[in-house]
C-alpha cells in the first residue's frame, strides 16, 4: 500500500493573486486617459500555505492602446495571508486613440522560490461611469466675431453679452480654450477624460486637441434674438481639417 503525503514546504502555482490596484500620474484624476503615462501599483496577496520568497513580477497589458513601459518589479517575501506592493511602480502609457472609460485588463506574471503564477486584473477607472451619446442633425448658427484665440496653448477670457446663471451662480465672463471648453471659474489647459481635477463650472461641448492657430481658424461668437430671449453662440473652425468644434449656445434667462 502506498500513501501520498503533501509537502507543506511546496507552494501551489496558484498561491499569489492581485487584490488591489492604484493609479497615479497622468493628469492626476486617478484614472487612465488617452495619451498619458501613469504609475500603477498592484497589491499581491499570498493565498497559499507557505512563504513565497524572492518574488518578482512582469506586467503586460491585454487592452489595445495600452502599452507597458516599465513592466518589471519585485515584491517582499510574503508569508501566508500576507499582502505586499511592488517595490518599483509599473508604468503604462496610452495612445491618443484610447477611448475614455475603456476597461484596462492587465496580466501579472509572478515568479517566486516555490513556483510561478499568472494573475489578471481590471484596473479601476472612474470614467467607466460616463456614457457619451452622439446625435446628428443639429443646426449650428455660425459665429461672426473672432475672439482672438490663435495659439495651441491659448486661454482667452471674454465678456458675456448678458449675465449667465450656471449651477446656481451668475457669471459675466467666461474663459475659452482651443480644446473646446468654456470655463466660468477654472482656467485650466484641460484636455482628456472626465472627471478632471482642475475643472469646475465648465461646459465641455467638445474637448479634444484641436488647432486655432492656422490661417482662417479660431473661435467665433455671435448674438441672436432680442432681450429677454437672446442667444449667445460660440463655435470654432479649423480650415485645415474642415472641423467644426466648440458648438455651444448660452441663452439669456432674463
NORTA-V919438 format. One record per residue. N is the residue number from 0. RES is the residue in three letters. SS is DSSP state (h for helix, s for strand, l for the rest). PHI is phi in degrees with one decimal (none if undefined). NEAR is the number of other C-alpha atoms within 10 Angstrom. Layout:
[[N & RES & SS & PHI & NEAR] [N & RES & SS & PHI & NEAR]]
This chain:
[[0 & UNK & l & none & 2] [1 & UNK & l & -116.8 & 4] [2 & UNK & l & -121.0 & 5] [3 & UNK & l & -101.6 & 5] [4 & UNK & l & -108.3 & 6] [5 & UNK & l & -61.6 & 7] [6 & UNK & l & -94.4 & 7] [7 & UNK & l & -66.3 & 8] [8 & UNK & l & -89.1 & 10] [9 & UNK & l & -99.2 & 15] [10 & UNK & l & -87.2 & 21] [11 & UNK & l & -75.4 & 16] [12 & UNK & l & -62.7 & 15] [13 & UNK & l & -109.4 & 14] [14 & UNK & l & -76.8 & 20] [15 & UNK & s & -108.0 & 28] [16 & UNK & s & -148.7 & 21] [17 & UNK & s & -83.0 & 20] [18 & UNK & s & -116.5 & 12] [19 & UNK & s & -161.2 & 16] [20 & UNK & s & -140.4 & 15] [21 & UNK & s & -134.5 & 15] [22 & UNK & s & -123.3 & 22] [23 & UNK & s & -141.9 & 17] [24 & UNK & s & 94.7 & 15] [25 & UNK & l & 58.6 & 17] [26 & UNK & l & -91.0 & 19] [27 & UNK & l & 87.0 & 13] [28 & UNK & l & -92.6 & 19] [29 & UNK & l & 73.1 & 20] [30 & UNK & l & -131.0 & 24] [31 & UNK & l & -101.7 & 34] [32 & UNK & l & -112.0 & 27] [33 & UNK & l & -63.5 & 21] [34 & UNK & l & 57.0 & 17] [35 & UNK & l & -147.5 & 17] [36 & UNK & s & -117.2 & 21] [37 & UNK & s & -131.1 & 24] [38 & UNK & s & -90.2 & 19] [39 & UNK & s & -125.8 & 20] [40 & UNK & s & -115.8 & 19] [41 & UNK & s & -119.2 & 22] [42 & UNK & s & -88.9 & 15] [43 & UNK & s & -110.5 & 22] [44 & UNK & s & -117.0 & 21] [45 & UNK & s & -92.0 & 22] [46 & UNK & l & -92.3 & 20] [47 & UNK & l & -88.3 & 20] [48 & UNK & l & -106.9 & 15] [49 & UNK & l & -141.6 & 18] [50 & UNK & l & -71.5 & 21] [51 & UNK & s & -100.5 & 27] [52 & UNK & l & -115.9 & 16] [53 & UNK & l & 54.1 & 14] [54 & UNK & s & -85.8 & 20] [55 & UNK & s & -130.1 & 20] [56 & UNK & s & -140.8 & 20] [57 & UNK & s & -126.7 & 17] [58 & UNK & s & -98.2 & 23] [59 & UNK & s & -138.5 & 20] [60 & UNK & s & -107.6 & 18] [61 & UNK & l & -109.2 & 14] [62 & UNK & l & -110.6 & 15] [63 & UNK & l & -58.2 & 13] [64 & UNK & l & 87.8 & 17] [65 & UNK & s & -117.6 & 23] [66 & UNK & s & -117.7 & 17] [67 & UNK & s & -98.0 & 18] [68 & UNK & s & -100.3 & 15] [69 & UNK & s & -135.3 & 17] [70 & UNK & l & -111.7 & 18] [71 & UNK & s & -115.4 & 19] [72 & UNK & s & -158.5 & 18] [73 & UNK & s & -115.9 & 18] [74 & UNK & s & -124.9 & 21] [75 & UNK & l & -70.4 & 15] [76 & UNK & l & -59.0 & 18] [77 & UNK & s & -118.2 & 22] [78 & UNK & l & -74.0 & 17] [79 & UNK & l & -53.2 & 16] [80 & UNK & l & 73.0 & 14] [81 & UNK & l & -84.2 & 15] [82 & UNK & s & -129.9 & 20] [83 & UNK & s & -151.2 & 17] [84 & UNK & s & -108.9 & 18] [85 & UNK & l & -57.2 & 19] [86 & UNK & l & -71.8 & 14] [87 & UNK & l & -118.7 & 15] [88 & UNK & l & -60.5 & 19] [89 & UNK & s & -74.0 & 22] [90 & UNK & s & -121.5 & 20] [91 & UNK & s & -126.7 & 21] [92 & UNK & s & -130.0 & 21] [93 & UNK & s & -119.3 & 20] [94 & UNK & l & -81.4 & 15] [95 & UNK & l & -60.1 & 13] [96 & UNK & l & -86.2 & 12] [97 & UNK & l & -61.2 & 18] [98 & UNK & l & -89.6 & 16] [99 & UNK & l & -52.3 & 20] [100 & UNK & l & 85.7 & 20] [101 & UNK & l & -66.0 & 17] [102 & UNK & l & -62.2 & 16] [103 & UNK & l & -105.9 & 17] [104 & UNK & s & -99.2 & 16] [105 & UNK & s & -116.9 & 18] [106 & UNK & s & -127.8 & 17] [107 & UNK & s & -112.6 & 22] [108 & UNK & s & -95.1 & 16] [109 & UNK & s & -110.1 & 22] [110 & UNK & s & -123.7 & 20] [111 & UNK & s & -151.1 & 21] [112 & UNK & l & -58.0 & 14] [113 & UNK & l & -119.2 & 17] [114 & UNK & s & 166.2 & 17] [115 & UNK & s & -136.8 & 18] [116 & UNK & s & -158.0 & 16] [117 & UNK & s & -124.2 & 17] [118 & UNK & s & -122.1 & 15] [119 & UNK & s & -106.7 & 16] [120 & UNK & s & -156.8 & 18] [121 & UNK & s & -100.7 & 15] [122 & UNK & l & -67.2 & 19] [123 & UNK & l & -64.9 & 18] [124 & UNK & l & -145.5 & 19] [125 & UNK & h & -58.7 & 17] [126 & UNK & h & -69.8 & 20] [127 & UNK & h & -68.6 & 13] [128 & UNK & h & -84.4 & 9] [129 & UNK & l & -101.7 & 12] [130 & UNK & l & -123.1 & 9] [131 & UNK & l & -103.0 & 6] [132 & UNK & l & -115.1 & 5] [133 & UNK & l & -100.1 & 5] [134 & UNK & l & -121.7 & 6] [135 & UNK & l & -129.6 & 5] [136 & UNK & l & 91.2 & 5] [137 & UNK & l & -76.5 & 6] [138 & UNK & l & -90.7 & 7] [139 & UNK & l & -121.2 & 13] [140 & UNK & l & -76.2 & 17] [141 & UNK & l & -69.7 & 16] [142 & UNK & l & -79.3 & 18] [143 & UNK & l & -120.5 & 14] [144 & UNK & s & -103.8 & 13] [145 & UNK & s & -78.8 & 17] [146 & UNK & l & -82.6 & 15] [147 & UNK & l & 92.1 & 16] [148 & UNK & l & -87.4 & 22] [149 & UNK & l & -137.0 & 20] [150 & UNK & l & -144.8 & 15] [151 & UNK & l & -78.6 & 15] [152 & UNK & l & -130.8 & 13] [153 & UNK & l & -110.4 & 16] [154 & UNK & s & -108.2 & 21] [155 & UNK & s & -125.1 & 17] [156 & UNK & s & -95.6 & 17] [157 & UNK & s & -122.9 & 13] [158 & UNK & s & -89.7 & 11] [159 & UNK & s & -78.5 & 14] [160 & UNK & s & -71.6 & 15] [161 & UNK & s & -156.6 & 20] [162 & UNK & s & -67.2 & 16] [163 & UNK & s & -122.5 & 19] [164 & UNK & s & -89.8 & 14] [165 & UNK & s & -142.2 & 13] [166 & UNK & l & 50.6 & 7] [167 & UNK & l & 82.2 & 7] [168 & UNK & s & -121.9 & 10] [169 & UNK & s & -108.3 & 12] [170 & UNK & s & -125.5 & 15] [171 & UNK & s & -114.4 & 13] [172 & UNK & s & -132.9 & 17] [173 & UNK & s & -146.7 & 19] [174 & UNK & s & -108.5 & 18] [175 & UNK & s & -110.6 & 26] [176 & UNK & s & -123.0 & 26] [177 & UNK & l & -64.6 & 30] [178 & UNK & l & -76.9 & 26] [179 & UNK & l & 106.0 & 25] [180 & UNK & s & -112.4 & 27] [181 & UNK & s & -116.1 & 26] [182 & UNK & s & -115.6 & 21] [183 & UNK & l & -98.9 & 22] [184 & UNK & l & -120.7 & 14] [185 & UNK & l & -73.5 & 15] [186 & UNK & l & -142.7 & 20] [187 & UNK & l & -117.8 & 16] [188 & UNK & l & -82.9 & 16] [189 & UNK & l & -94.0 & 22] [190 & UNK & l & -135.6 & 20] [191 & UNK & l & 143.2 & 20] [192 & UNK & l & -87.3 & 20] [193 & UNK & l & -106.9 & 19] [194 & UNK & l & -76.1 & 15] [195 & UNK & l & -116.3 & 16] [196 & UNK & l & -68.2 & 12] [197 & UNK & l & -107.6 & 13] [198 & UNK & l & -110.5 & 19] [199 & UNK & l & -153.1 & 14] [200 & UNK & l & 47.0 & 13] [201 & UNK & s & -134.3 & 18] [202 & UNK & s & -110.5 & 17] [203 & UNK & l & -111.3 & 19] [204 & UNK & l & -63.2 & 16] [205 & UNK & l & -155.6 & 17] [206 & UNK & l & -120.3 & 19] [207 & UNK & l & -161.2 & 17] [208 & UNK & l & -82.6 & 13] [209 & UNK & l & -119.2 & 19] [210 & UNK & l & -124.5 & 22] [211 & UNK & l & -118.1 & 24] [212 & UNK & l & -94.5 & 17] [213 & UNK & l & -78.4 & 14] [214 & UNK & l & -55.5 & 10] [215 & UNK & l & 86.4 & 12] [216 & UNK & l & -93.6 & 21] [217 & UNK & s & 151.4 & 23] [218 & UNK & s & -111.8 & 27] [219 & UNK & s & -125.9 & 20] [220 & UNK & s & -129.3 & 18] [221 & UNK & s & -155.7 & 17] [222 & UNK & s & -122.4 & 19] [223 & UNK & s & -129.3 & 12] [224 & UNK & l & 81.9 & 11] [225 & UNK & l & -133.9 & 9] [226 & UNK & l & -57.4 & 11] [227 & UNK & l & -96.5 & 11] [228 & UNK & l & -122.9 & 11] [229 & UNK & l & -81.8 & 17] [230 & UNK & s & -126.5 & 19] [231 & UNK & s & -102.5 & 19] [232 & UNK & s & -107.5 & 21] [233 & UNK & s & -124.2 & 27] [234 & UNK & s & -154.2 & 23] [235 & UNK & s & -142.3 & 26] [236 & UNK & s & -146.1 & 23] [237 & UNK & s & -116.7 & 19] [238 & UNK & l & -59.4 & 15] [239 & UNK & l & -65.2 & 12] [240 & UNK & l & -111.3 & 9] [241 & UNK & l & 52.6 & 9] [242 & UNK & s & -104.7 & 12] [243 & UNK & s & -97.0 & 17] [244 & UNK & s & -140.4 & 21] [245 & UNK & s & 54.6 & 25] [246 & UNK & s & -81.1 & 22] [247 & UNK & s & -153.5 & 21] [248 & UNK & s & -125.0 & 17] [249 & UNK & s & -115.8 & 17] [250 & UNK & s & -102.6 & 19] [251 & UNK & l & -74.5 & 18] [252 & UNK & l & -93.0 & 13] [253 & UNK & l & -160.1 & 10]]
